[in-house]
Amino acid sequence: MMLAASVSAGELVFTVNRLEQVQTFEAGDGFQLALLAQTPEMNIRMNKLTGRIKRHAHPQGHHFLYLIRGQVELTVGHETRIIGPGDFVTIPRGSPHSMKRLGDSEALFLDIASPPDIGDVVWHE
């Protein structure tokens, strides 16, 4: 797997890759992620949403989302907001949340998790 940044012997190694070269993962119906970088403190992913992400939470990791393209209905706890390109979202650890793409185009967003939380998911539906 190619990462845009990686840790070697406890130190960050300078690496540059194109998004098209990074391995992607299907993480559900209409949801794809590409792991861009991972350190002991965080991971950074580029996520593509063409459908929805069911309600879930990350018990250990805060999430920070930056929407690049598309429009999304985001529910965190009991509050729902419509977010679009340029919006930055903070989701505190343990907060149940879900996302649904709006319109015809895919949504593309940067997702930063601190600490890294690959596999740290509790599904609520």
C-alpha positions as CSV (number, residue, x, y, z in Angstrom):
1,M,0.0,0.0,0.0
2,M,1.3,3.4,-0.9
3,L,1.0,6.2,1.7
4,A,1.6,9.9,1.1
5,A,3.4,9.9,4.4
6,S,4.6,7.1,6.6
7,V,6.5,6.4,9.8
8,S,9.8,4.6,9.7
9,A,11.8,3.8,12.9
10,G,9.6,6.3,14.8
11,E,10.3,9.2,12.4
12,L,8.1,10.6,9.7
13,V,9.6,10.0,6.2
14,F,9.1,12.5,3.4
15,T,7.0,10.9,0.7
16,V,4.9,12.3,-2.2
17,N,2.3,10.3,-4.0
18,R,-0.7,11.2,-6.2
19,L,-4.1,10.3,-4.9
20,E,-4.7,8.1,-7.9
21,Q,-1.7,6.0,-6.7
22,V,-2.9,5.4,-3.2
23,Q,-4.7,2.1,-2.5
24,T,-8.4,2.6,-1.9
25,F,-10.8,0.5,0.2
26,E,-14.6,-0.1,-0.1
27,A,-15.9,0.8,3.4
28,G,-19.6,0.2,2.8
29,D,-22.3,0.7,0.2
30,G,-21.3,3.9,-1.6
31,F,-18.3,4.8,0.6
32,Q,-14.7,4.5,-0.5
33,L,-11.6,5.6,1.5
34,A,-7.9,6.1,0.6
35,L,-5.4,6.2,3.5
36,L,-3.1,9.0,2.7
37,A,-1.0,9.1,5.9
38,Q,-0.7,7.5,9.3
39,T,1.3,8.3,12.3
40,P,0.9,7.2,16.0
41,E,-1.1,10.4,16.6
42,M,-3.4,10.5,13.6
43,N,-4.5,9.2,10.2
44,I,-5.5,11.2,7.2
45,R,-7.9,9.8,4.6
46,M,-9.5,11.0,1.4
47,N,-13.1,9.7,1.4
48,K,-15.5,9.5,-1.5
49,L,-19.2,9.2,-0.8
50,T,-21.6,8.2,-3.5
51,G,-24.4,6.8,-1.2
52,R,-24.5,7.0,2.6
53,I,-22.6,6.0,5.7
54,K,-24.8,4.4,8.4
55,R,-24.9,5.8,12.0
56,H,-21.8,4.9,13.8
57,A,-19.2,6.3,16.3
58,H,-15.5,6.1,17.0
59,P,-15.0,5.6,20.7
60,Q,-11.3,6.6,20.7
61,G,-10.9,9.1,17.8
62,H,-11.9,12.7,17.1
63,H,-12.7,13.3,13.4
64,F,-12.1,16.4,11.4
65,L,-13.7,16.6,8.0
66,Y,-13.1,19.1,5.2
67,L,-15.6,18.8,2.3
68,I,-13.9,19.4,-1.1
69,R,-16.7,18.5,-3.5
70,G,-20.4,17.7,-3.4
71,Q,-23.1,18.2,-0.8
72,V,-23.8,16.1,2.2
73,E,-26.4,15.7,4.9
74,L,-24.5,15.1,8.1
75,T,-26.1,14.1,11.4
76,V,-24.0,14.2,14.6
77,G,-25.9,13.2,17.7
78,H,-29.5,14.6,17.1
79,E,-28.4,17.6,15.0
80,T,-28.5,17.5,11.2
81,R,-26.7,20.0,8.9
82,I,-26.2,20.3,5.2
83,I,-22.5,20.8,4.4
84,G,-20.8,21.8,1.2
85,P,-17.4,22.5,-0.3
86,G,-15.2,24.5,2.0
87,D,-17.0,23.4,5.2
88,F,-14.9,22.1,8.1
89,V,-16.5,19.8,10.6
90,T,-15.4,18.6,14.0
91,I,-16.9,15.4,15.3
92,P,-15.9,14.6,19.0
93,R,-14.9,11.0,19.8
94,G,-17.8,8.8,20.7
95,S,-20.4,11.0,18.9
96,P,-22.8,8.9,16.8
97,H,-22.9,10.3,13.3
98,S,-24.1,9.5,9.7
99,M,-23.7,11.0,6.3
100,K,-25.8,11.0,3.1
101,R,-24.8,12.4,-0.2
102,L,-27.2,14.9,-1.7
103,G,-27.6,15.6,-5.4
104,D,-26.1,13.6,-8.3
105,S,-22.4,14.2,-7.8
106,E,-20.2,12.3,-5.5
107,A,-18.9,13.9,-2.3
108,L,-15.2,14.1,-1.7
109,F,-13.8,15.0,1.7
110,L,-10.6,14.9,3.7
111,D,-11.0,13.0,7.0
112,I,-8.4,13.4,9.8
113,A,-8.8,11.1,12.8
114,S,-6.8,11.6,16.0
115,P,-5.7,9.2,17.4
116,P,-5.8,6.8,14.3
117,D,-9.0,4.8,14.4
118,I,-8.9,2.3,11.6
119,G,-11.2,-0.5,12.8
120,D,-12.4,1.6,15.8
121,V,-16.0,1.7,14.8
122,V,-19.2,1.0,16.7
123,W,-22.2,0.7,14.4
124,H,-25.6,2.0,15.7
125,E,-27.9,0.7,12.9
